[in-house]
Amino acid sequence: MQPEKIFIRDDKTGVFPHKMISLNYGGADEFWHFLLKRDQDGCLLGCSIKGMGKEGQQIIDGAPSGLILNHAYGINDVFELQDPYDEDNVFRLMRLRNPWGNSEWLGAWSELS
């Protein structure tokens, strides 16, 4: 496999999915399955959040998320969990690792949630 850089949000509008996802992977669901397959294949995966001129933590719904803008993360796992209360609902999760070893996700599914 060749290395790929995949944009998932449009730089100008912030809309997900980026047209690259639709054109190259068939849409958001197919892209998720692509990530699952790459993880199962043992591919090296990483990600970052483009800050668009901003620095520090990403703010989500007015609160710090623990994720740092313009910072690289390793993707350690890509997986799905079945909702035990709703068999039609599946949670799609990724486990990220901050190579700096500090600052971590503070939202749902975090260590303290």
N, C-alpha and C positions, 0 to 999 in steps of 0.2 A: 504494500500500500504506500502511496505517496502521502506526504504530509498535506493537510488541508487547513485553511483558515476559513471558518464559516461564521458569517455575521448572522445573528438571529433576530436582531431588531434593526429597523431602518434608522440610520444616523440622524436624519433630519426630523422625522416624525416620532421616533421611538416606538413605532408600531411593530408588533410581533404578529406573524412571522415576517422576516425580511423576504423580499422577493426571491432571494437566493434559495431559501428553504422550499418555496413552492416550485421554482424552476428545476432545481437539482434533486430534490428529495420527494416531491409530490405533496408536500404540506406538512403541518406540524406533527400529526400522528405518525406519518412515515419517517419523519426526522427522528422522533423519539425511538422508533424501532431500529433505525440506523445506529443511534447511540448505544442502545442495548447490545446490538450485534458487535460493535467495535469493542465494547467492554468485555463481552464474552470471548472475543478473539484475543484479548490481552493487549490491545493497542494502548499506547501512551496517550492519555487524554488530559487536556488542560482547558482553562477558561479564564476570562477576565471580564470586568465591567468597565466599559468605556466611560470616562468621566466627563467628556465634552467640556473641558476647561475647568472642571471642579476637582477638588482633592478631598481626601478624608473618607469618612464612612458614607456609604449610600444611605439615603434617607428614604424610608418606605412608610407611607401614611403618617408622615410627621415625626417618626421615631428612627433613631439610628438602628441599622440592621446588623451591624457587626462586620459587614463585608466592606472591603476597602476598594475605592475606585482606582482604576488604572493599575491594578495589582494582579499578578498572575497567581492562579490557584491550580493545584493538581486535582483531577477528578479521580478519586479512589474507587468509586463504585457508582453504578447506574442500575437501579432496580425498581420493582413495583411491589406494592403491598396491597393485598385485598382488604377492603374495609370490612371488619367483622360484623358490622351492623347493617351493611347494605351491600349485598353481593354484586350489584351492578356498578359499584364504585371502586375504582382502583387508584391508589396514590402512586404517583410517579415521583421518585426521589433520586437525588444525586448526592453523594458524599464528597465534599470538597476538603482539601487540605491546604492550609495556609503554610507555605514553606518557611515563613518567619516564625511560626509557632505561637503567635499571639493574635488576639482579636478573632472572635469567632461569631458565627451566625447566632442571632439572638431571638429569632422569630419561632414560628411553629416548627416542631420537630427538632428544635435545638436541645442541647443538653439540659437546659433548665425549664423546658416547656412541659 
